[in-house]
Amino acid sequence: MTEKRKFISIKIKLLGILLPVILAIIIILIGLSYYVSRNVIKSDAHKLLKTSVESQAAEIEAWLSQNLTSISVAKQTLEEMDFDDQQLQHFLDAYYNFDSNYPEGLCVADSKGFLFKSKPAQDADISTATADQPDLAGSAGIQQTEWFQDGLTRVNLDYTNAYANEEGKQVISACGMLRTSSENIRILSADLSLDTISVYVSSFVKMEDAESLLINMEDGTILASRDTKLISQKLSESEDAFMKKLADKISQNETGLMELDGNISVLEEVAGTDWLLVSYVPARTVYKDLDHLRNITAIFGIISVFVLMLLLERIVHIVISPVKRLTTVISSMTEGDFTIHSNDENSDEIGIMSRCVNKFIDTMRTMIASIDNVSHTLHHQADNSNEISSQMFHASKKQNLSMKELNMTVEQLSVSVSEVAQNATTLAALVAETKNDGDGMNGKMQETIVISQKGKDIMQNVDASMQTINQSVRQLQYAIDNVGNASEEITDITKVIGEIATETNLLSLNASIEAAHAGEAGKGFAVVATEIGKLAQTSMNSVNHIDNLVLEIKKLIGDVINLAKNNVDNINASSALIGNAVKTYDNIFENIVTVGDLAQQMMRKVNQVENVAKDVAAISEEQADSSQAILASSDVLVEQTDNLMLNSETVAKESKELTTSAEELETQIKTFKV
Amino acid sequence: MKKKLSIICSAITIFALFCGCQQKENTNGSNVKIYYAAIESGDYYEGWASQLQEQAASYGSAFETGYAENSVEAQNSQIKSAVADGYDVLLCGLVSPDTVTAVKAAAGGTPIVFINNAPDSSQLEKDRYIYVASDEFMAGQYQAEYILEQFRDRDEINVAILKGPKGASGTIGRTNGLKQTLKASGKKINYVFEDYAGWSSDTARELTSLFLKTGKPVDCVAANNDDMALGGLAAFEEAGADIDSVLFLGVDASAAGCQAIIDKKMDFTVYQPMSAQISAAVEAAEILASGQSISNIEGASEDGKYILIPFEKVDSQNVTQYQ
């Protein structure tokens, strides 16, 4: 959905890029051409105005100098000829209506106030009359005239400022002193109407809407203008803003092209005079053409922009339409529809694209068909592999368990083998010790045999001694029987002593009682009686003691007799035993010898056993090492079976996924329409 | 990369070498050829020619002079042949200011330094066609300043003007300088006499004596050159008029003019430094020949068309310096 929202067609993009660029180019081009044309028009206008003013000024200059020359000729003639008054009058008359520029002809006035003036031919009579009698009254008036005063300031003819003559006409006079040797100064003058100059000023402007003014620079008076009301007015006194600005410029002696109060103006000095010719044209007149040009270019620009926009839109549309069709084809292609076909008749890049797309569609169709087949097969295979892998998983699980058990067994085996090895080693050690002991025993055995030999000899001596001892003991028994008899007699004596002691004791006891009865007299006796009693007591005790001793002795003797009897018996028995012992000893001796032999044989056997035990120990150690290695291997094996189990689990899972994928593939392939 | 750099470096070195050579040739000036087209033969212009030649020699440049003897045709053909002979720059005293277009056409593209006679401003072109001259307006201005200084207490001054030939640049510039400066003072100025005496002492004398007959009051006689001032002075002396109360002003500081100032007859003149004009003209010619701009020369105007050499005031105070 978001993609659809962002969709901007190529057409819009193309137009979006092309239109602004073209628009900008057109605007720049038109703007540039307008700017250039504007400058050209402006400078043309300026040039035209300048040329116009220059040509006007030149015309005026030419007109002025032409008249000055022609009057100068008359002046020179007058100076050379030195006419008298009559001749002078005739000469002047000839100039009446001679030149249209100064139709009144010439006049000469002198410092005395005489005036000679050109007169019409028909009035010749009158003129001569008046010439003879010059008007003295008017002399002061003549000398105060503009031209007379001005003429006094020069010899070579030049023009006065414009002034109104007696008839009120605007004129300029060409005047100057006549060269003369006399003291009387004569001024020659000719009045020129400003009409001709006005014509030049007002009509010779070569530019539409332009106007001209002729201005006297000295005082700012307007000498000529199309608007006659302005003539003789002073610029500085004018109300007009343009005139005031013009007066400013003139007072600053600025000339040339300038823009004053919205007027393009050219100020040009008229050579040889103090005159300034001013031509001016309202700037808007000049810019009217510019506005026209601007409008035309603007309209042209807008039209060309529209036409170009339309053209572009059409061109882009035509160019883009096969792309659009192709886009539809590709769009349906992306949705899985390969049953469509693109139009490939175009000969351009788009045609190539279409053909390529068609080719692509064909290829895709074939490809999808084969993929479909393959996916079916794949599905089956995936199912199979899924089953197999799950079986494998179970198998590997079992195997793993078995493996673990095996491992445990191997471990136990290993422990057992280790124990065996240890035991074997211990055995070997023991055997070694036994061998050593055996060696010792063998030595001892030999010693024992030697000692036994000696013992046998001693035994025979003992038997002999025993016989002796038996005789001695019989003698002793006899002695002891004598002792017993003696002790019986002692006992009889003691019995008598004892009976006496008892009677004594009883006597003492009676004596003491009697003594007590006797009182004081009996006391000494009582002491003796007591002492006798004590003595009797002690004697009785001793008799008892002796009796006891005799009893004891009797008893001891009895014991000794018994012992002696026993001794005799024992000795007899011992003799018998010793005899037996000797016999036994002989047997033992023989046996010991046999044992010694046996021990030596055993030693040999023990040696053999040691060797065997050593071998067994070494072998069982090797076996223990091997069993450790087996254990390690079986550990690895267990790990591997663990891995195998995990892997087979993964395989099982993945084969499940493969099945799912195969199913998906099948379903997706089904989305393609072929 | 290194190779490229070295190529560029060597190219620059070679270029710089060539530039150096060119520069050297130019400063040597051995191949700059200057042609002076003078108005006519005679002391005045021959004096110009010799001074110009001297100046050109100091630059090591070749120099040649042609005298047109007041003939427009002769001047044009001289210029044509000079250009054909390979002269690099022309010094030209125009026979007539009106023929400047023809002279320019004859010169082809060769730059021209105008001297002696002023062409119209519109005919000049920056760093190509230039005019070297004294600032004529300044001469008139100095005269007017002197007059105003002398009559600073007066409200009204009576002035007689003796002008050069009609239309000559010196006449117009000096007269305008005088009149405009006087006008600007605000005093009332009466021009009691004003006429063209054509640089001539005799004409000036004749005109002045006629003027004196009118009996008009006069406070000063301002002439466009010393000769005319002296002519006016002579007329006054002839007529027995008082010359002490009247100022006589000239231009040029000529020997006679300076002497008259020392003699207290003339009062003021303006020195036109000809040597400065000559050195400026030759310097400008050398620069134009090398195709450079004159804007660095002293006195060059802003529009690059003129080199104006200032005048110097000469009165009784400093006249001895100019004798």
Interface residues (C-beta under 8 A of the other chain):
Chain A: S111 L152 T153 R154 V155 N156 D158 M177 R179 T180 E183 I185 N253 A271 G272
Chain B: K166 G167 Q180 Y191 V192 F193 E194 D195 Y196 E206 L207 L210 F211 K213 T214 K216
